[in-house]
């Protein structure tokens, strides 16, 4: 078991600018590498900002030229802003680092958090993050009066929901009863210490996601606790629950180095 420290950096009127939080991550990361501080989770809200991970394609960014902060985490483009709880776990892991195991632990803590509020969520194979699963394709409502057989997303790999009206917008995925992501995860590991982390949609205006291709995914959308539960949910309510589940999952994890298969002669 390892000690875990939580730092609440700022919320609401005290939301933390992205660059300030990124600088603080790097400061804590260096201190954690030097064993000057314990494993630390920074928790905060950001003012509205788009950030792009290393794999973001040009055709996934805002069409109107809205500024995007390019960052050194994995994953693609996403949005951060009011109503979204952001967490940056800065944790030392045994080497060789098992990145997938770290992501799964973050997912588990967030799945437990959503369950405590009465929302069932899941993982989706091949896609990181925490998801609200949609209905089977054949049970979903038609789009724009067209049957699913004519859904352009099924046949056009370059289909762009940013240019095709609200019926295809990521923020409306719940109305379409499609899979929708409620928590995004994107991390970086340097010198065996993690950076970046998760963003849990509590009660944001999800229309901010309609200006991008969230996480580079064109056939799903985004969700929030408030929308899925049909009631107001606040950051203040969710914050202690997230902390409790992160502490339980991360402190009690049996950290092991990634297994490396070695070829035999």
C-alpha positions in Angstrom: 0.0 0.0 0.0 1.3 3.5 -0.9 0.3 6.8 0.5 -1.8 9.0 -1.7 -2.1 12.8 -1.3 -5.0 14.9 -2.8 -4.5 18.6 -3.8 -7.7 20.5 -4.6 -6.3 23.2 -6.9 -9.4 25.3 -7.7 -13.0 25.0 -8.8 -15.8 27.4 -10.0 -14.6 31.0 -9.8 -11.2 29.7 -8.9 -10.9 27.3 -11.9 -7.2 26.8 -12.9 -5.9 27.9 -16.2 -4.6 24.9 -18.2 -1.0 26.2 -18.5 -0.8 26.8 -14.7 -2.0 23.3 -14.0 0.4 21.8 -16.5 3.3 23.7 -14.9 2.2 22.4 -11.5 2.0 18.9 -12.8 5.6 19.1 -14.0 6.8 20.5 -10.7 5.1 17.7 -8.7 6.3 15.1 -11.2 9.9 16.2 -10.6 9.4 16.1 -6.9 7.8 12.7 -7.0 10.6 11.3 -9.1 13.0 12.5 -6.5 10.9 11.0 -3.7 10.3 14.4 -2.2 6.5 14.0 -2.2 4.2 11.0 -2.1 2.0 10.0 -5.0 -0.3 13.0 -5.6 -3.6 13.6 -7.3 -4.3 17.2 -8.5 -8.0 17.9 -8.7 -9.5 20.9 -10.4 -11.7 22.5 -12.9 -10.4 24.4 -16.0 -11.8 27.4 -17.8 -12.9 26.3 -21.3 -10.0 25.0 -23.3 -9.3 22.4 -26.0 -6.2 20.2 -25.6 -4.8 17.9 -28.2 -2.7 14.8 -27.5 0.1 13.6 -29.6 -2.1 11.5 -32.0 -4.6 14.3 -32.8 -5.2 14.7 -36.6 -5.7 18.1 -38.2 -9.2 17.2 -39.3 -10.3 16.6 -35.7 -9.6 20.1 -34.5 -12.2 23.0 -34.5 -13.2 24.1 -37.9 -13.4 27.8 -36.9 -9.8 28.0 -35.8 -10.5 28.1 -32.1 -7.1 27.8 -30.3 -6.0 24.4 -29.2 -3.3 23.6 -26.6 -1.0 20.8 -27.9 0.1 18.6 -25.0 2.5 15.7 -24.4 -0.1 13.2 -23.2 -1.4 10.2 -25.2 -4.8 10.2 -26.9 -6.3 12.8 -29.2 -8.3 16.1 -28.8 -10.7 16.8 -26.0 -12.3 19.7 -24.2 -12.0 20.8 -20.6 -14.2 23.4 -18.8 -16.8 24.2 -16.2 -18.8 21.3 -14.9 -16.0 18.8 -15.6 -13.9 17.3 -12.8 -10.3 16.9 -13.9 -7.8 14.8 -12.1 -4.1 14.5 -12.6 -2.6 11.5 -10.7 1.1 11.8 -10.4 2.2 8.3 -9.3 5.5 6.4 -9.3 5.1 3.0 -11.0 7.5 0.1 -11.0 9.5 -0.4 -14.2 8.9 -1.6 -16.9 5.8 0.5 -16.5 2.4 -1.1 -17.2 0.6 1.8 -18.8 -2.6 -0.1 -19.6 -2.9 -1.3 -16.0 -2.7 2.3 -14.8 -5.4 3.4 -17.2 -7.6 0.5 -16.1 -7.2 1.5 -12.4 -8.4 5.1 -13.2 -11.3 3.7 -15.2 -12.3 1.4 -12.3 -12.3 4.3 -9.8 -14.6 6.4 -12.1 -16.9 3.4 -12.9 -17.3 3.0 -9.1 -18.0 6.7 -8.7 -20.7 6.7 -11.4 -22.3 3.6 -9.8 -22.5 5.4 -6.4 -24.6 8.0 -8.1 -26.9 5.4 -9.7 -25.4 5.3 -13.2 -24.1 2.1 -14.7 -21.1 2.6 -16.9 -18.6 0.4 -18.6 -15.4 0.0 -20.6 -15.5 -0.3 -24.4 -13.0 -2.7 -25.9 -10.3 -0.8 -27.8 -11.4 2.6 -26.5 -10.1 4.1 -23.2 -12.3 5.9 -20.8 -15.6 5.3 -19.1 -18.7 4.8 -21.2 -22.5 4.8 -21.0 -23.4 2.0 -23.4 -26.1 2.7 -26.0 -28.8 0.5 -27.4 -28.1 -2.2 -30.0 -27.9 -0.6 -33.4 -31.1 -2.0 -34.7 -33.0 -0.5 -31.7 -31.8 3.1 -32.1 -34.0 5.8 -33.6 -33.4 6.9 -37.2 -31.4 10.0 -38.0 -32.9 12.8 -40.0 -35.8 10.6 -41.1 -33.4 8.1 -42.7 -33.1 4.5 -41.7 -29.8 3.3 -40.1 -29.0 1.6 -43.4 -28.4 5.1 -44.8 -26.5 6.5 -41.9 -23.5 8.1 -43.6 -21.2 7.3 -40.7 -21.5 3.6 -41.6 -20.1 4.1 -45.1 -18.0 7.3 -45.1 -14.8 7.0 -43.1 -14.3 10.8 -43.5 -17.8 11.7 -42.3 -17.6 14.9 -40.3 -20.2 15.5 -37.6 -19.0 19.1 -37.2 -20.5 19.9 -40.6 -23.7 17.9 -40.6 -26.1 19.4 -38.1 -27.2 18.7 -34.5 -28.6 15.2 -35.3 -25.0 14.0 -35.6 -23.5 16.2 -32.8 -21.5 14.3 -30.1 -23.6 16.1 -27.4 -26.8 14.5 -28.7 -25.6 10.9 -28.6 -27.9 10.2 -25.6 -30.9 11.2 -27.7 -29.7 8.8 -30.4 -29.1 6.1 -27.7 -25.6 5.6 -28.9 -22.5 4.8 -26.8 -21.2 7.9 -25.2 -18.1 8.7 -23.1 -18.6 10.2 -19.7 -15.0 10.2 -18.7 -11.9 10.6 -20.9 -8.5 9.4 -19.9 -5.1 10.5 -21.4 -1.8 10.0 -19.7 1.9 10.3 -20.1 4.6 8.3 -18.2 8.1 9.9 -17.9 10.9 8.4 -15.7 8.4 5.9 -14.4 6.0 8.6 -13.0 2.6 9.3 -14.5 1.2 12.7 -15.6 -2.1 14.0 -17.0 -5.1 11.8 -16.2 -8.9 11.9 -16.4 -11.8 14.3 -17.1 -15.2 13.3 -15.7 -18.2 15.1 -17.1 -20.4 16.1 -14.2 -22.6 18.9 -15.4 -20.8 20.7 -18.3 -22.3 22.2 -21.4 -21.4 19.3 -23.7 -22.0 21.4 -26.8 -18.4 22.4 -26.5 -17.6 18.9 -27.8 -19.5 19.5 -31.0 -16.8 21.8 -32.4 -14.2 18.9 -32.5 -14.1 15.2 -33.1 -13.8 14.2 -29.4 -11.0 11.7 -28.9 -11.0 11.2 -32.6 -14.2 9.1 -32.4 -16.8 9.8 -35.1 -19.4 7.1 -34.3 -20.1 7.9 -30.6 -20.6 10.9 -28.4 -20.3 12.4 -24.9 -22.4 12.2 -21.8 -22.5 13.7 -18.3 -23.7 12.6 -14.9 -26.4 15.3 -14.8 -27.8 14.5 -18.2 -27.8 10.7 -17.7 -29.4 11.0 -14.3 -31.9 13.7 -15.3 -31.0 15.9 -12.3 -28.6 18.4 -11.2 -25.3 17.0 -10.0 -22.5 19.3 -8.8 -18.7 19.1 -8.6 -19.0 19.5 -4.8 -21.1 16.4 -4.6 -18.8 14.3 -6.8 -15.4 15.4 -5.6 -15.3 13.5 -2.3 -16.7 10.4 -4.0 -14.0 10.5 -6.6 -11.3 11.0 -4.0 -12.6 8.0 -2.0 -12.6 5.6 -4.9 -9.3 6.8 -6.3 -7.8 6.3 -2.8 -9.2 2.8 -2.6 -8.1 1.7 -6.1 -4.7 3.4 -6.2 -3.6 2.9 -2.7 -4.6 -0.8 -2.6 -3.4 -1.7 -6.1 -0.8 -4.5 -6.3 1.6 -2.6 -8.5 3.7 -4.9 -10.7 6.1 -4.3 -13.5 4.9 -5.0 -17.0 5.7 -8.5 -18.0 8.1 -8.8 -20.9 8.0 -11.9 -23.0 11.5 -12.9 -24.0 12.1 -15.1 -27.0 13.7 -18.4 -26.3 16.2 -20.0 -28.6 
